[in-house]
């Protein structure tokens, strides 16, 4: 709770309950809180009574709440004050199970003829359990033969549908994974505790370190590509659950395992994998994968028992060099082990080490043996603010494929020697040998994301071309200048031509007046951000931007033109224009896919023109700090508009014509618009309002009911500084916040 409130381990002694409670009180102040305890199993009444007493001691506010989820009825009865506080989710009906199955099996496609009948019988056998329906739907993906559907429906696996029977369903899915390596990848995930968020890249690199991705049948593919394929398999089989999806690439970048699926993974890997939470855990010499998440005192004892055969070690605590046998170790993760101040010399013998993560430790100096770990594939050391990187030697790690750091001082020199490198999130340009931008030129395998800082140190177009970005498979590039240099920056940007398949591009601190000519070649660009480009004069319509979905232009104070009216951003979904002091208008046309428009702190913009006329998908319109804005084109036909915010727009005299057609409008916020007059007829027929806030609109004379045409008892509303309100009309339900 203390960490969630913004506290840290440095806020006090976590061994003292009273101190922790006091710290939480200080962080919360008078605020209410919502505490969620997920998947509770403990049935000890005294523990819950003690916790409840602590929570009451922290805050007696009646608005605070505790939400508990559990699979045990006894826990629910124990923790609820009354039975009325217990919510028991019902089982799904057959049609709901069928909806899940057909969505997993066919997506948005129609169900082939003849399969719906057998499909509903399969749905009936799910007994209302959504996890089972999801797994069965995944098994039936892309299967069109009715005999395959009947084989699933009539399988004996359905004979028991208690928790043990659900295990059988999960095993049914697991057994159908196409390769043994894929089954190994799934079982390995039992090393993580329940509810752990597994990042796609991290998981693939761990699988690769274990040798699970060395498939003879797929020898033509890179190990990372095989891992990517396996990750997608496990998602499609419902053995992974989507946690976060990149909204630009559409890829799932992190996932979790359902608790029951995690239990199953532990059951099939229990002879090899162990999570140790206390010293009483039953530890065998045969364990190969170990996760130490308990107290520091257990570490030496546990490692002494299993170190000899260990292949994977995760630990949140440091340990002495007394343990000497790590010769088989492939994975070492000390991520967030804040008491680790040096890497023990015992790991110098770990010649098989392929994955090393020392992120967020207190290590100040890397030992010399790091440069001798020639099999190392992944090296992570983010959040190590004081660590010293060897000036020489990192370039000798010829098998290194992925490196992660987050600070200029931690960037190793001579990265160009790491010719197998695929992941390099950051590069800081320097002027000395081994740090110039030409180092990137040798990294032919680079993929994913790359942010290049200090581009002001690149002398010109020829040197910039030495990075050879055009030939790389990166999908996300950021170009960053610390200070602009005018025409020289234009030459550098021209030389930094990215590959044509790039999906996301960001340009920050650029000093040129014009963008590069290669911008028109970026046919696959989805996201474009232009930030703090102080001398940029114009962003024209570019025909190559056929795929662009997000455009953000911010802090470009010399920008006078956005679009010339001739081009079409037909795929654009979000447009943000922020603090562009010289922009008077923008004339981007045909925004037929636009869902969100944000214009903030554009102090001389006077008109939005007719850019919204085709934006029938618009859901959010946010106008703020535009005091010269006098005209907004008609909102006629914007039937999807849900949110309208207009703040500090003193030049606006009339509230948007055509608003009466915005039948989906839920939130209306008008603030500090001193000259605004409302046309009552535009608003009175709108029935979807959930929130209305009006403040400091001095010329409004009608009451809310007169404007909207109905009582507002169900709304969240606020009216402030409405001095010329002529009369209240009927009683205003719930309007208890009127000040003037």
C-alpha positions in Angstrom: 0.0 0.0 0.0 2.8 2.4 0.9 4.5 1.8 -2.5 1.2 2.4 -4.3 0.8 5.7 -2.5 4.1 6.9 -3.8 6.3 5.6 -1.0 9.4 3.5 -1.2 11.6 1.2 0.8 13.4 4.3 1.9 10.4 5.7 3.7 10.8 3.7 6.8 11.4 0.3 8.3 9.1 -2.1 6.5 9.5 -4.5 9.5 7.6 -2.1 11.7 3.8 -2.1 11.1 3.2 1.1 13.1 5.8 3.0 11.0 4.3 1.7 7.8 0.8 2.7 8.9 2.0 6.2 9.8 3.7 6.6 6.5 0.5 5.6 4.6 -1.5 8.0 6.7 0.9 10.8 5.7 0.7 9.9 2.0 -3.1 9.6 2.0 -4.0 12.6 4.0 -7.7 13.1 3.9 -8.1 11.2 0.7 -10.3 8.1 0.3 -8.7 4.9 -1.0 -9.7 1.8 -2.9 -7.7 -1.3 -1.9 -8.0 -4.4 -4.1 -6.9 -7.8 -2.7 -6.9 -10.2 -5.6 -7.3 -14.0 -5.3 -7.2 -14.3 -1.5 -6.7 -17.8 -0.1 -5.9 -17.2 3.6 -8.7 -18.4 5.9 -7.1 -17.2 9.2 -9.6 -14.9 10.9 -7.0 -13.3 13.1 -5.0 -12.1 10.1 -8.0 -10.5 8.5 -9.1 -8.9 11.8 -5.6 -7.5 12.3 -5.6 -6.1 8.7 -9.0 -4.6 9.1 -7.9 -2.9 12.3 -4.9 -1.5 10.5 -7.0 -0.1 7.7 -9.4 1.6 10.2 -6.4 3.1 11.9 -5.1 4.5 8.6 -8.4 6.2 7.6 -11.9 6.3 9.1 -13.3 7.9 5.9 -16.6 6.3 5.0 -15.7 6.7 1.3 -12.8 4.2 1.5 -13.4 0.7 0.2 -11.7 -2.8 0.1 -12.5 -5.1 -2.8 -11.6 -8.8 -2.3 -11.6 -11.5 -4.9 -11.4 -15.2 -3.9 -12.2 -18.7 -5.1 -13.1 -19.8 -1.6 -16.5 -19.3 -0.1 -15.1 -19.4 3.4 -12.8 -16.5 2.6 -15.7 -14.4 1.3 -17.8 -15.1 4.4 -14.8 -14.3 6.6 -13.9 -11.0 5.0 -17.4 -9.6 4.3 -19.2 -7.6 7.0 -22.6 -9.1 5.9 -23.7 -11.5 3.2 -25.1 -8.5 1.2 -21.5 -7.5 0.6 -20.7 -10.7 -1.2 -21.1 -10.8 -5.0 -21.1 -14.2 -6.5 -20.6 -14.1 -10.2 -23.1 -16.3 -12.0 -22.0 -18.9 -14.5 -22.4 -18.0 -18.2 -25.4 -19.2 -20.1 -24.9 -21.4 -23.2 -25.3 -18.5 -25.7 -22.6 -16.5 -23.8 -20.2 -19.5 -23.9 -21.0 -19.9 -27.6 -20.2 -16.2 -28.2 -16.8 -16.7 -26.6 -16.1 -19.9 -28.6 -17.0 -18.5 -32.0 -15.1 -15.2 -31.3 -11.9 -17.3 -30.5 -12.5 -19.7 -33.3 -13.5 -17.4 -36.1 -12.8 -13.8 -35.0 -15.0 -11.4 -37.0 -15.7 -14.0 -39.7 -19.0 -15.7 -40.0 -19.5 -19.2 -38.7 -19.3 -21.8 -41.5 -22.5 -23.6 -42.4 -23.2 -26.6 -40.3 -20.9 -25.7 -37.3 -23.3 -23.7 -35.2 -25.3 -26.7 -34.0 -22.3 -28.6 -32.8 -20.7 -25.4 -31.5 -23.7 -24.8 -29.2 -23.5 -28.3 -27.9 -19.8 -27.7 -27.2 -20.7 -24.5 -25.4 -23.2 -26.4 -23.3 -20.5 -28.7 -22.1 -18.4 -25.7 -20.8 -20.8 -25.5 -17.8 -20.7 -21.7 -17.8 -17.0 -21.4 -17.2 -15.5 -18.6 -19.5 -11.9 -19.9 -19.2 -13.0 -23.3 -20.6 -15.0 -21.6 -23.4 -11.9 -19.5 -24.3 -9.6 -22.5 -24.3 -11.9 -24.7 -26.4 -12.5 -21.8 -28.9 -8.7 -21.5 -29.2 -8.3 -25.2 -29.9 -10.9 -24.9 -32.7 -9.3 -22.0 -34.4 -9.3 -22.3 -38.2 -10.9 -25.7 -38.0 -13.7 -26.0 -40.6 -14.3 -29.8 -40.7 -17.4 -30.7 -38.6 -15.7 -34.0 -37.7 -13.0 -32.1 -35.8 -15.7 -30.2 -33.9 -17.6 -33.4 -33.0 -14.3 -35.0 -31.8 -13.8 -32.1 -29.3 -17.5 -32.2 -28.2 -17.5 -35.9 -27.5 -14.1 -36.1 -25.9 -14.1 -37.7 -22.4 -12.3 -34.7 -21.1 -15.7 -33.2 -20.3 -16.6 -35.9 -17.8 -15.7 -33.8 -14.8 -16.0 -30.1 -14.7 -14.8 -29.4 -11.2 -11.4 -27.6 -10.8 -9.7 -30.9 -11.5 -11.7 -31.3 -14.7 -10.7 -27.8 -15.8 -7.1 -28.9 -15.4 -8.0 -31.7 -17.9 -9.3 -29.0 -20.3 -6.1 -27.0 -19.9 -4.0 -30.2 -20.5 -6.2 -30.9 -23.5 -5.0 -27.6 -25.0 -1.4 -28.0 -23.8 -1.2 -31.5 -25.4 -2.2 -29.9 -28.8 0.7 -27.5 -28.8 2.5 -28.4 -32.0 6.1 -28.9 -30.7 7.9 -30.1 -27.6 9.8 -26.8 -27.5 6.6 -24.8 -27.3 5.5 -27.0 -24.4 8.8 -26.3 -22.7 8.4 -22.5 -23.2 4.9 -22.7 -21.6 6.1 -24.8 -18.6 9.1 -22.4 -18.0 6.6 -19.6 -17.3 5.8 -21.3 -13.9 9.0 -19.7 -12.6 7.1 -16.4 -12.3 4.6 -15.8 -9.4 0.9 -15.5 -10.0 -0.2 -12.3 -11.6 3.3 -11.5 -12.8 3.2 -9.4 -16.0 5.5 -11.1 -18.6 6.9 -8.8 -21.2 7.1 -10.3 -24.7 10.7 -9.4 -25.4 12.0 -10.5 -22.0 10.2 -13.9 -22.2 11.5 -14.6 -25.7 15.1 -13.8 -24.5 14.7 -16.1 -21.5 13.4 -18.9 -23.7 16.3 -18.3 -26.1 18.8 -18.5 -23.2 17.4 -21.9 -22.2 17.9 -23.2 -25.7 14.2 -23.8 -26.3 14.2 -21.8 -29.6 16.9 -24.0 -31.4 14.5 -25.9 -33.5 15.9 -28.0 -36.4 12.6 -27.7 -38.3 12.8 -23.9 -38.1 16.6 -23.5 -38.6 15.9 -21.0 -41.3 14.4 -18.6 -38.7 16.2 -16.4 -36.2 15.7 -17.6 -32.6 13.8 -14.4 -31.8 11.4 -14.9 -34.6 10.7 -18.5 -33.4 10.1 -17.1 -29.9 7.8 -14.5 -31.4 5.8 -17.2 -33.1 5.7 -19.3 -29.9 4.4 -16.3 -27.9 1.6 -15.8 -30.4 0.8 -19.5 -30.3 0.4 -19.4 -26.5 -1.8 -16.3 -26.8 -4.0 -17.9 -29.4 -4.4 -21.1 -27.4 -5.6 -19.0 -24.4 -2.7 -20.2 -22.3 -1.6 -16.5 -22.1 -3.9 -13.6 -21.4 -3.3 -10.3 -23.1 -2.2 -7.6 -20.6 -1.1 -4.7 -22.9 -1.2 -4.2 -26.7 0.8 -1.6 -28.6 -1.8 0.7 -30.2 0.5 1.5 -33.1 1.8 -2.0 -34.1 -1.2 -3.9 -32.8 1.1 -6.4 -31.1 0.5 -7.8 -27.7 3.6 -6.7 -25.7 2.8 -8.2 -22.3 0.7 -10.9 -20.9 -0.3 -12.8 -17.7 -1.4 -16.4 -17.0 -4.8 -17.2 -15.5 -4.4 -18.5 -12.0 -5.6 -22.0 -13.0 -3.3 -22.1 -16.0 -0.5 -21.0 -13.7 -1.3 -23.9 -11.3 -1.3 -26.3 -14.3 2.1 -25.0 -15.5 3.5 -25.5 -12.0 2.1 -29.0 -11.9 3.9 -30.1 -15.0 7.2 -28.4 -14.1 7.3 -29.1 -10.3 10.3 -31.4 -10.6 12.4 -28.7 -12.2 11.0 -25.3 -11.2 10.5 -23.8 -7.8 9.4 -20.4 -6.4 10.9 -20.1 -2.8 9.0 -17.9 -0.4 10.2 -19.3 2.9 12.9 -21.6 4.3 10.4 -24.4 4.9 10.1 -25.0 1.1 10.9 -28.5 0.0 14.1 -28.0 -2.0 15.6 -30.8 -4.2 19.1 -30.9 -5.7 17.4 -31.6 -9.1 15.8 -28.2 -9.5 17.0 -26.3 -12.5 15.0 -23.1 -12.3 14.7 -21.1 -9.1 13.0 -17.9 -8.1 13.9 -16.6 -4.6 11.3 -14.1 -3.6 11.4 -14.6 0.1 13.6 -13.1 2.8 17.4 -12.6 2.4 18.2 -15.0 5.2 17.2 -18.0 3.1 19.5 -17.3 0.1 22.8 -19.0 1.2 21.0 -22.1 2.4 18.9 -22.5 -0.8 21.8 -21.9 -3.2 24.0 -24.2 -1.4 21.5 -27.0 -2.1 20.8 -26.4 -5.7 23.6 -24.3 -7.3 25.4 -27.2 -9.0 22.5 -28.0 -11.4 21.0 -24.6 -11.6 20.2 -23.1 -15.0 18.0 -20.2 -14.0 18.3 -18.0 -10.9 16.0 -15.1 -10.1 16.7 -13.3 -6.8 15.5 -10.1 -5.1 18.4 -10.3 -2.7 22.2 -10.4 -2.8 24.4 -13.2 -1.5 28.1 -13.8 -0.7 30.7 -15.5 -2.9 30.6 -18.6 -0.8 28.6 -20.5 -3.4 31.1 -21.7 -6.0 29.1 -23.9 -8.4 27.2 -22.0 -11.1 28.8 -23.6 -14.1 25.5 -24.6 -15.7 23.8 -21.2 -15.1 22.2 -19.8 -18.2 20.0 -17.1 -16.7 20.8 -14.7 -13.8 18.2 -12.0 -12.9 18.9 -9.7 -10.0 16.4 -7.2 -11.2 15.3 -4.8 -8.4 17.6 -6.5 -5.8 18.3 -3.2 -4.1 20.8 -4.6 -1.6 23.1 -6.0 -4.3 26.2 -3.8 -4.4 28.6 -6.0 -6.3 28.3 -9.0 -8.6 29.8 -12.0 -6.8 32.9 -13.5 -8.4 31.3 -17.0 -8.3 29.5 -16.0 -11.5 32.8 -15.7 -13.3 32.7 -19.4 -13.8 29.3 -19.2 -15.5 30.6 -19.6 -19.0 27.1 -20.8 -20.2 25.5 -17.5 -19.0 23.3 -16.2 -21.8 21.0 -13.8 -19.9 22.1 -11.3 -17.3 19.8 -8.7 -15.6 21.3 -6.4 -12.9 18.7 -3.6 -13.3 17.9 -1.4 -10.3 20.7 -2.9 -8.2 23.3 -0.8 -6.3 26.2 -2.3 -8.3 28.8 0.5 -8.8 31.4 -1.3 -10.9 31.2 -4.3 -13.2 33.8 -7.0 -12.6 36.3 -7.7 -15.3 34.9 -11.2 -15.9 31.8 -9.6 -17.5 33.9 -9.1 -20.7 34.7 -12.9 -20.7 31.1 -14.1 -20.8 31.3 -14.8 -24.5 28.0 -16.6 -24.7 26.0 -13.7 -23.3 23.0 -12.9 -25.5 21.1 -10.4 -23.3 22.5 -7.8 -20.9 20.1 -5.5 -19.0 21.3 -2.8 -16.6 18.7 -0.1 -16.6 18.2 2.0 -13.4 21.8 1.5 -12.4 22.6 5.2 -11.8 26.1 4.8 -10.4 27.5 1.8 -12.3 30.8 2.1 -14.1 31.0 0.4 -17.5 34.4 -1.0 -18.6 36.0 1.3 -21.2 37.1 -1.8 -23.1 35.8 -5.3 -23.4 32.1 -5.0 -23.9 32.8 -5.0 -27.7 34.3 -8.5 -27.2 30.9 -10.0 -26.4 30.3 -11.0 -30.0 27.2 -13.1 -29.3 25.4 -10.2 -27.5 22.0 -9.6 -29.2 20.1 -7.4 -26.8 21.5 -4.7 -24.5 19.4 -2.4 -22.3 20.5 0.8 -20.5 18.9 4.1 -19.9 21.6 6.7 -19.3 24.3 8.3 -21.5 27.0 7.6 -19.0 26.2 3.9 -19.0 26.4 3.5 -22.8 29.4 1.3 -23.7 31.9 2.4 -26.3 32.5 0.6 -29.6 29.0 -0.8 -29.9 29.7 -1.2 -33.6 31.7 -4.3 -32.8 28.6 -6.1 -31.6 27.5 -7.1 -35.1 24.8 -9.5 -33.9 23.1 -6.8 -31.8 19.3 -6.6 -32.5 18.1 -4.5 -29.5 19.7 -1.1 -28.7 17.0 1.2 -27.3 19.3 4.3 -26.9 22.3 5.7 -28.7 24.0 8.9 -27.5 26.2 10.5 -30.3 29.7 11.5 -29.2 32.7 13.0 -30.8 35.4 10.5 -29.8 36.2 7.2 -31.5 33.8 4.4 -30.6 30.9 6.9 -29.9 30.3 8.5 -33.2 27.1 7.9 -35.1 28.9 5.6 -37.6 28.9 2.9 -34.9 25.3 2.3 -35.8 26.3 1.5 -39.4 27.8 -1.9 -38.5 24.7 -3.0 -36.6 22.9 -4.6 -39.5 20.6 -6.7 -37.4 19.0 -3.9 -35.4 15.2 -4.2 -34.9 12.5 -2.7 -32.8 13.0 0.8 -31.3 15.9 3.1 -31.4 16.2 6.6 -29.9 19.3 8.7 -31.1 20.2 11.6 -28.8 22.6 14.6 -29.2 22.3 14.8 -33.0 23.7 18.3 -32.9 27.1 16.6 -32.7 26.7 15.1 -36.2 28.5 17.4 -38.6 26.4 16.9 -41.7 24.6 14.7 -44.2 27.5 12.5 -45.1 28.2 11.6 -41.4 24.5 11.0 -40.7 24.3 8.6 -43.7 27.0 6.5 -42.0 24.4 5.2 -39.5 22.8 3.4 -42.5 19.3 3.6 -40.9 17.7 3.0 -44.3 18.9 -0.6 -44.3 17.7 -1.6 -40.8 14.5 -3.3 -39.7 13.7 -0.8 -36.9 10.0 0.1 -36.6 10.3 3.0 -34.1 12.8 5.8 -34.5 13.3 9.0 -32.4 15.7 11.7 -33.5 16.6 14.1 -30.7 18.6 17.3 -30.8 19.6 19.1 -27.6 19.8 22.4 -29.5 19.0 23.3 -33.1 21.4 24.6 -35.7 19.2 25.6 -38.6 20.3 24.5 -42.1 22.9 22.2 -40.7 20.1 20.2 -39.0 18.3 20.0 -42.3 21.3 18.3 -43.8 21.6 15.9 -40.9 17.9 14.9 -41.0 18.2 14.3 -44.7 21.0 11.9 -44.1 19.1 10.0 -41.4 16.6 8.5 -43.8 14.8 5.6 -42.1 13.5 2.4 -43.7 10.3 2.8 -45.6 8.5 0.3 -43.3 9.0 2.4 -40.2 5.8 2.6 -38.1 6.5 5.3 -35.5 8.7 8.4 -35.9 9.5 11.2 -33.4 11.6 14.4 -34.1 12.5 16.5 -31.1 14.6 19.7 -30.9 15.2 19.9 -34.6 16.4 23.3 -35.8 15.5 23.3 -39.5 12.7 25.2 -41.2 11.6 22.3 -43.4 11.2 18.6 -43.0 13.2 16.0 -45.0 12.3 15.0 -48.5 12.1 11.3 -47.6 9.0 12.0 -45.4 6.9 11.3 -48.5 8.3 7.8 -48.7 7.0 6.6 -45.3 3.9 4.8 -46.6 3.6 2.6 -43.4 4.0 5.4 -40.9 1.3 5.2 -38.2 2.5 7.6 -35.5 4.3 10.9 -36.0 5.4 13.3 -33.2 7.1 16.6 -33.8 8.2 18.2 -30.6 10.0 21.5 -29.7 11.1 22.1 -33.3 11.4 25.9 -32.7 12.3 27.0 -36.3 9.9 24.6 -38.2 7.8 26.7 -40.5 5.4 24.4 -42.2 4.2 20.8 -42.1 2.6 20.2 -45.6 0.2 17.5 -46.5 2.3 14.6 -47.6 0.8 12.0 -49.9 2.9 9.2 -48.4 1.1 9.5 -45.1 -1.7 7.2 -46.2 -1.4 5.0 -43.0 -0.8 7.8 -40.5 -3.2 7.4 -37.5 -1.7 9.7 -34.9 -0.1 13.1 -35.4 1.1 15.3 -32.5 2.7 18.7 -33.1 3.9 20.4 -29.9 6.0 23.5 -28.9 6.7 24.5 -32.5 6.6 28.3 -32.0 7.4 29.3 -35.6 4.9 26.9 -37.2 2.4 28.9 -39.3 0.9 26.2 -41.5 -0.3 22.7 -40.9 -1.4 21.2 -44.1 -2.1 23.0 -47.3 -5.6 21.7 -47.9 -4.8 19.5 -50.9 -3.7 16.3 -49.2 -5.8 13.8 -47.3 -5.1 12.2 -43.9 -7.8 9.6 -44.4 -6.4 7.2 -41.7 -5.7 9.9 -39.1 -7.5 9.0 -35.8 -5.9 11.4 -33.3 -4.6 14.9 -34.0 -3.0 17.0 -31.2 -1.7 20.6 -31.7 -0.1 22.0 -28.5 1.6 25.3 -27.9 2.2 26.4 -31.5 2.2 30.1 -30.9 2.3 31.3 -34.5 -0.3 28.9 -35.9 -3.4 30.9 -37.1 -5.3 28.1 -38.7 -4.9 24.6 -40.0 -6.5 23.3 -43.2 -5.9 19.6 -43.2 -8.9 18.2 -45.1 -10.7 14.9 -45.4 -10.2 13.7 -41.8 -12.8 11.0 -42.3 -11.3 8.7 -39.6 -10.6 11.3 -36.9 -11.7 10.3 -33.4 -9.9 12.8 -31.2 -8.9 16.4 -31.8 -6.9 18.3 -29.2 -5.9 22.0 -29.7 -4.2 23.6 -26.6 -2.3 26.8 -26.1 -2.5 28.0 -29.7 -3.0 31.6 -28.8 -3.4 33.2 -32.2 -5.4 30.4 -34.0 -8.7 32.1 -35.1 -10.4 29.3 -37.1 -10.5 25.6 -37.4 -12.0 26.0 -40.9 -13.9 23.2 -42.5 -11.6 20.4 -41.3 -14.3 18.7 -39.2 -16.9 18.5 -42.0 -15.9 14.9 -42.9 -15.0 13.8 -39.3 -18.1 11.7 -38.7 -16.1 9.4 -36.4 -15.0 12.2 -34.0 -15.5 11.2 -30.3 -13.5 13.9 -28.4 -13.0 17.5 -29.2 -10.8 19.5 -26.7 -10.2 23.2 -27.2 -8.1 25.0 -24.6 -6.3 28.3 -24.2 -7.2 29.6 -27.7 -8.3 33.2 -26.8 -8.4 34.3 -30.5 -10.5 31.4 -31.7 -13.7 33.0 -33.1 -15.0 30.3 -35.5 -15.5 26.6 -35.4 -17.1 24.9 -38.4 -20.4 23.2 -38.0 -20.5 20.0 -36.0 -23.4 18.8 -38.1 -23.3 15.0 -38.5 -20.8 14.3 -35.7 -23.1 11.5 -34.3 -20.2 9.8 -32.5 -19.0 12.9 -30.5 -19.0 11.9 -26.7 -16.8 14.6 -25.1 -16.7 18.4 -25.8 -14.3 20.5 -23.7 -14.0 24.3 -24.4 -11.8 26.2 -22.0 -10.3 29.7 -21.9 -11.5 30.6 -25.4 -12.7 34.2 -24.8 -13.0 35.0 -28.5 -15.6 32.3 -29.1 -19.1 33.9 -29.1 -21.3 31.2 -30.3 -21.4 27.6 -29.1 -20.9 25.5 -32.2 -23.7 25.2 -34.7 -24.9 21.7 -35.5 -24.4 20.5 -32.0 -28.0 19.2 -31.9 -26.9 16.3 -34.2 -24.3 15.1 -31.6 -26.7 12.6 -30.1 -23.9 10.6 -28.3 -22.6 13.6 -26.4 -22.0 12.6 -22.7 -19.6 15.2 -21.3 -19.8 18.9 -21.8 -17.4 21.3 -20.1 -17.4 25.0 -20.8 -15.0 27.1 -18.7 -13.7 30.7 -18.8 -15.5 31.6 -22.1 -16.5 35.1 -21.1 -18.2 36.0 -24.5 -20.0 32.7 -25.1 -23.7 32.7 -25.8 -25.6 29.4 -26.1 -28.2 28.6 -28.7 -30.7 26.7 -26.5 -32.3 25.0 -29.5 -28.9 23.3 -30.3 -28.8 21.6 -26.9 -32.3 20.9 -25.6 -32.8 17.7 -27.6 -29.6 16.0 -26.4 -30.4 13.2 -24.0 -27.1 11.4 -23.4 -25.4 13.8 -20.9 -23.6 12.2 -18.0 -21.5 15.2 -16.9 -22.0 18.9 -17.4 -19.6 21.6 -16.0 -20.0 25.3 -16.7 -17.8 27.9 -15.1 -16.9 31.6 -15.6 -19.1 32.0 -18.7 -20.3 35.5 -17.9 -22.8 36.0 -20.8 -24.8 32.8 -20.2 -28.3 33.9 -19.0 -30.3 30.7 -19.3 -30.6 28.0 -16.5 -29.2 24.5 -17.2 -32.8 23.2 -17.5 -33.7 25.9 -20.0 -30.5 25.1 -22.0 -30.9 21.3 -22.0 -34.6 21.1 -21.9 -34.9 18.6 -19.0 -34.2 18.1 -15.3 -30.6 17.1 -14.5 -31.0 15.0 -11.4 -28.9 12.1 -12.7 -25.9 14.3 -13.8 -22.6 15.1 -12.2 -22.7 18.8 -12.6 -21.0 22.1 -11.5 -22.0 25.7 -12.1 -19.7 28.5 -11.0 -19.5 32.2 -11.7 -22.7 32.5 -13.7 -23.7 36.1 -12.6 -26.3 36.9 -15.2 -28.5 33.9 -14.6 -31.9 35.5 -15.0 -34.1 32.9 -13.3 -34.0 29.3 -12.1 -37.2 28.2 -13.8 -38.3 24.9 -12.4 -36.5 23.3 -9.4 -32.9 22.3 -10.3 -32.4 18.8 -8.9 -29.0 18.3 -7.5 -27.5 21.7 -8.4 -26.2 22.4 -4.9 -22.9 23.9 -6.0 -24.2 27.2 -7.4 -22.0 30.0 -6.0 -23.3 33.0 -7.8 
